[in-house]
Amino acid sequence: MMSLPPERICPTLDNLLYNASYRTYTLTGLIRVDPLMATIFSTTVGGQAQSIVGPD
């Protein structure tokens, strides 16, 4: 009974689990990266604004 490899027993379920985990990973990745990019962007813009205003 167990001579078949696991991916040949239920490929549909395997694909569904893979797609679900990939989407979840992408979603959490976007949620985690977005604040990081916002912080980097605001820090960069803030640094440029300070360097422009500083000499005056």
GUFI-485171 format. One record per atom (N, C-alpha, C, O): residue number from 1; x, y, z; atom name; residue in three letters. Coordinates in nm, 2 decimals. Layout:
NODE  num       x       y       z  atome  residu
NODE  NUM       X       Y       Z     CA     ALA
...
//
This chain:
NODE  num       x       y       z  atome  residu
NODE    1    0.08   -0.12    0.00      N     MET
NODE    1    0.00    0.00    0.00     CA     MET
NODE    1    0.09    0.13    0.00      C     MET
NODE    1    0.06    0.22   -0.07      O     MET
NODE    2    0.19    0.13    0.08      N     MET
NODE    2    0.27    0.25    0.10     CA     MET
NODE    2    0.39    0.25    0.00      C     MET
NODE    2    0.49    0.32    0.03      O     MET
NODE    3    0.39    0.18   -0.11      N     SER
NODE    3    0.50    0.18   -0.20     CA     SER
NODE    3    0.51    0.30   -0.29      C     SER
NODE    3    0.61    0.34   -0.34      O     SER
NODE    4    0.39    0.37   -0.31      N     LEU
NODE    4    0.39    0.49   -0.39     CA     LEU
NODE    4    0.45    0.60   -0.31      C     LEU
NODE    4    0.44    0.61   -0.19      O     LEU
NODE    5    0.52    0.69   -0.38      N     PRO
NODE    5    0.57    0.81   -0.32     CA     PRO
NODE    5    0.46    0.90   -0.27      C     PRO
NODE    5    0.35    0.90   -0.34      O     PRO
NODE    6    0.48    0.98   -0.17      N     PRO
NODE    6    0.37    1.06   -0.12     CA     PRO
NODE    6    0.31    1.16   -0.22      C     PRO
NODE    6    0.18    1.18   -0.22      O     PRO
NODE    7    0.39    1.22   -0.31      N     GLU
NODE    7    0.33    1.31   -0.41     CA     GLU
NODE    7    0.24    1.25   -0.51      C     GLU
NODE    7    0.16    1.32   -0.57      O     GLU
NODE    8    0.25    1.12   -0.53      N     ARG
NODE    8    0.16    1.05   -0.62     CA     ARG
NODE    8    0.04    1.00   -0.56      C     ARG
NODE    8   -0.06    0.97   -0.63      O     ARG
NODE    9    0.03    1.00   -0.43      N     ILE
NODE    9   -0.09    0.96   -0.36     CA     ILE
NODE    9   -0.20    1.07   -0.37      C     ILE
NODE    9   -0.31    1.04   -0.40      O     ILE
NODE   10   -0.16    1.19   -0.34      N     CYS
NODE   10   -0.26    1.30   -0.34     CA     CYS
NODE   10   -0.19    1.43   -0.39      C     CYS
NODE   10   -0.16    1.52   -0.31      O     CYS
NODE   11   -0.17    1.44   -0.52      N     PRO
NODE   11   -0.10    1.56   -0.57     CA     PRO
NODE   11   -0.18    1.69   -0.56      C     PRO
NODE   11   -0.13    1.80   -0.54      O     PRO
NODE   12   -0.31    1.67   -0.56      N     THR
NODE   12   -0.40    1.79   -0.55     CA     THR
NODE   12   -0.39    1.86   -0.42      C     THR
NODE   12   -0.37    1.98   -0.40      O     THR
NODE   13   -0.40    1.77   -0.31      N     LEU
NODE   13   -0.38    1.83   -0.18     CA     LEU
NODE   13   -0.25    1.89   -0.16      C     LEU
NODE   13   -0.23    1.99   -0.09      O     LEU
NODE   14   -0.15    1.82   -0.21      N     ASP
NODE   14   -0.01    1.88   -0.20     CA     ASP
NODE   14    0.00    2.01   -0.26      C     ASP
NODE   14    0.06    2.10   -0.21      O     ASP
NODE   15   -0.06    2.03   -0.38      N     ASN
NODE   15   -0.05    2.15   -0.45     CA     ASN
NODE   15   -0.13    2.26   -0.38      C     ASN
NODE   15   -0.09    2.38   -0.37      O     ASN
NODE   16   -0.25    2.22   -0.32      N     LEU
NODE   16   -0.33    2.32   -0.25     CA     LEU
NODE   16   -0.25    2.37   -0.12      C     LEU
NODE   16   -0.25    2.49   -0.09      O     LEU
NODE   17   -0.19    2.27   -0.05      N     LEU
NODE   17   -0.11    2.31    0.06     CA     LEU
NODE   17    0.01    2.40    0.02      C     LEU
NODE   17    0.04    2.50    0.09      O     LEU
NODE   18    0.07    2.37   -0.09      N     TYR
NODE   18    0.19    2.45   -0.13     CA     TYR
NODE   18    0.14    2.59   -0.17      C     TYR
NODE   18    0.20    2.69   -0.13      O     TYR
NODE   19    0.03    2.60   -0.24      N     ASN
NODE   19   -0.02    2.73   -0.29     CA     ASN
NODE   19   -0.06    2.81   -0.17      C     ASN
NODE   19   -0.04    2.93   -0.16      O     ASN
NODE   20   -0.13    2.75   -0.07      N     ALA
NODE   20   -0.18    2.82    0.05     CA     ALA
NODE   20   -0.06    2.87    0.13      C     ALA
NODE   20   -0.06    2.98    0.18      O     ALA
NODE   21    0.04    2.79    0.15      N     SER
NODE   21    0.16    2.83    0.23     CA     SER
NODE   21    0.23    2.94    0.15      C     SER
NODE   21    0.29    3.03    0.22      O     SER
NODE   22    0.24    2.93    0.02      N     TYR
NODE   22    0.31    3.03   -0.06     CA     TYR
NODE   22    0.24    3.16   -0.05      C     TYR
NODE   22    0.30    3.27   -0.03      O     TYR
NODE   23    0.11    3.16   -0.06      N     ARG
NODE   23    0.03    3.29   -0.05     CA     ARG
NODE   23    0.04    3.35    0.09      C     ARG
NODE   23    0.06    3.47    0.11      O     ARG
NODE   24    0.03    3.26    0.19      N     THR
NODE   24    0.05    3.31    0.33     CA     THR
NODE   24    0.18    3.37    0.35      C     THR
NODE   24    0.20    3.48    0.41      O     THR
NODE   25    0.29    3.30    0.30      N     TYR
NODE   25    0.42    3.36    0.31     CA     TYR
NODE   25    0.44    3.49    0.24      C     TYR
NODE   25    0.50    3.58    0.29      O     TYR
NODE   26    0.38    3.50    0.12      N     THR
NODE   26    0.39    3.63    0.05     CA     THR
NODE   26    0.31    3.74    0.12      C     THR
NODE   26    0.36    3.85    0.13      O     THR
NODE   27    0.19    3.70    0.17      N     LEU
NODE   27    0.11    3.80    0.24     CA     LEU
NODE   27    0.19    3.85    0.37      C     LEU
NODE   27    0.20    3.97    0.39      O     LEU
NODE   28    0.24    3.76    0.45      N     THR
NODE   28    0.31    3.80    0.57     CA     THR
NODE   28    0.44    3.87    0.53      C     THR
NODE   28    0.48    3.96    0.60      O     THR
NODE   29    0.50    3.83    0.42      N     GLY
NODE   29    0.62    3.90    0.37     CA     GLY
NODE   29    0.59    4.05    0.34      C     GLY
NODE   29    0.67    4.13    0.37      O     GLY
NODE   30    0.48    4.07    0.27      N     LEU
NODE   30    0.44    4.21    0.23     CA     LEU
NODE   30    0.41    4.29    0.36      C     LEU
NODE   30    0.45    4.40    0.37      O     LEU
NODE   31    0.34    4.22    0.45      N     ILE
NODE   31    0.30    4.30    0.58     CA     ILE
NODE   31    0.43    4.33    0.65      C     ILE
NODE   31    0.44    4.44    0.72      O     ILE
NODE   32    0.53    4.24    0.65      N     ARG
NODE   32    0.65    4.27    0.73     CA     ARG
NODE   32    0.74    4.37    0.65      C     ARG
NODE   32    0.81    4.45    0.72      O     ARG
NODE   33    0.75    4.36    0.52      N     VAL
NODE   33    0.84    4.44    0.44     CA     VAL
NODE   33    0.78    4.58    0.43      C     VAL
NODE   33    0.86    4.68    0.43      O     VAL
NODE   34    0.65    4.60    0.43      N     ASP
NODE   34    0.60    4.73    0.40     CA     ASP
NODE   34    0.64    4.83    0.51      C     ASP
NODE   34    0.69    4.94    0.48      O     ASP
NODE   35    0.62    4.80    0.64      N     PRO
NODE   35    0.67    4.90    0.74     CA     PRO
NODE   35    0.82    4.92    0.74      C     PRO
NODE   35    0.87    5.03    0.76      O     PRO
NODE   36    0.89    4.82    0.70      N     LEU
NODE   36    1.04    4.83    0.69     CA     LEU
NODE   36    1.07    4.93    0.58      C     LEU
NODE   36    1.16    5.02    0.59      O     LEU
NODE   37    1.01    4.92    0.46      N     MET
NODE   37    1.03    5.00    0.35     CA     MET
NODE   37    0.99    5.15    0.38      C     MET
NODE   37    1.06    5.24    0.34      O     MET
NODE   38    0.88    5.16    0.45      N     ALA
NODE   38    0.83    5.29    0.49     CA     ALA
NODE   38    0.93    5.36    0.59      C     ALA
NODE   38    0.96    5.48    0.58      O     ALA
NODE   39    0.99    5.28    0.68      N     THR
NODE   39    1.09    5.33    0.77     CA     THR
NODE   39    1.22    5.38    0.69      C     THR
NODE   39    1.27    5.49    0.72      O     THR
NODE   40    1.26    5.29    0.60      N     ILE
NODE   40    1.38    5.33    0.52     CA     ILE
NODE   40    1.35    5.45    0.44      C     ILE
NODE   40    1.43    5.54    0.42      O     ILE
NODE   41    1.23    5.46    0.38      N     PHE
NODE   41    1.20    5.57    0.29     CA     PHE
NODE   41    1.19    5.70    0.37      C     PHE
NODE   41    1.25    5.80    0.33      O     PHE
NODE   42    1.12    5.70    0.49      N     SER
NODE   42    1.11    5.82    0.57     CA     SER
NODE   42    1.24    5.86    0.62      C     SER
NODE   42    1.27    5.98    0.64      O     SER
NODE   43    1.33    5.76    0.66      N     THR
NODE   43    1.46    5.79    0.71     CA     THR
NODE   43    1.55    5.86    0.60      C     THR
NODE   43    1.62    5.96    0.62      O     THR
NODE   44    1.54    5.81    0.48      N     THR
NODE   44    1.61    5.86    0.37     CA     THR
NODE   44    1.56    6.00    0.33      C     THR
NODE   44    1.64    6.09    0.32      O     THR
NODE   45    1.43    6.02    0.33      N     VAL
NODE   45    1.38    6.15    0.29     CA     VAL
NODE   45    1.41    6.25    0.41      C     VAL
NODE   45    1.44    6.36    0.38      O     VAL
NODE   46    1.40    6.20    0.53      N     GLY
NODE   46    1.43    6.29    0.65     CA     GLY
NODE   46    1.57    6.33    0.64      C     GLY
NODE   46    1.61    6.44    0.67      O     GLY
NODE   47    1.66    6.23    0.61      N     GLY
NODE   47    1.81    6.26    0.61     CA     GLY
NODE   47    1.84    6.36    0.50      C     GLY
NODE   47    1.92    6.45    0.52      O     GLY
NODE   48    1.77    6.35    0.38      N     GLN
NODE   48    1.79    6.45    0.27     CA     GLN
NODE   48    1.74    6.58    0.31      C     GLN
NODE   48    1.80    6.69    0.28      O     GLN
NODE   49    1.62    6.59    0.38      N     ALA
NODE   49    1.57    6.72    0.42     CA     ALA
NODE   49    1.66    6.78    0.52      C     ALA
NODE   49    1.68    6.90    0.51      O     ALA
NODE   50    1.71    6.71    0.61      N     GLN
NODE   50    1.80    6.77    0.71     CA     GLN
NODE   50    1.93    6.82    0.65      C     GLN
NODE   50    1.98    6.92    0.68      O     GLN
NODE   51    1.98    6.74    0.55      N     SER
NODE   51    2.11    6.78    0.49     CA     SER
NODE   51    2.08    6.91    0.40      C     SER
NODE   51    2.17    6.99    0.38      O     SER
NODE   52    1.96    6.92    0.34      N     ILE
NODE   52    1.93    7.04    0.26     CA     ILE
NODE   52    1.91    7.16    0.35      C     ILE
NODE   52    1.96    7.27    0.32      O     ILE
NODE   53    1.84    7.14    0.47      N     VAL
NODE   53    1.81    7.25    0.56     CA     VAL
NODE   53    1.93    7.28    0.64      C     VAL
NODE   53    1.95    7.40    0.68      O     VAL
NODE   54    2.01    7.18    0.67      N     GLY
NODE   54    2.12    7.20    0.77     CA     GLY
NODE   54    2.22    7.32    0.73      C     GLY
NODE   54    2.24    7.40    0.82      O     GLY
NODE   55    2.28    7.32    0.61      N     PRO
NODE   55    2.37    7.43    0.58     CA     PRO
NODE   55    2.31    7.57    0.59      C     PRO
NODE   55    2.38    7.67    0.63      O     PRO
NODE   56    2.18    7.59    0.56      N     ASP
NODE   56    2.12    7.72    0.57     CA     ASP
NODE   56    2.11    7.76    0.72      C     ASP
NODE   56    2.06    7.86    0.75      O     ASP
//
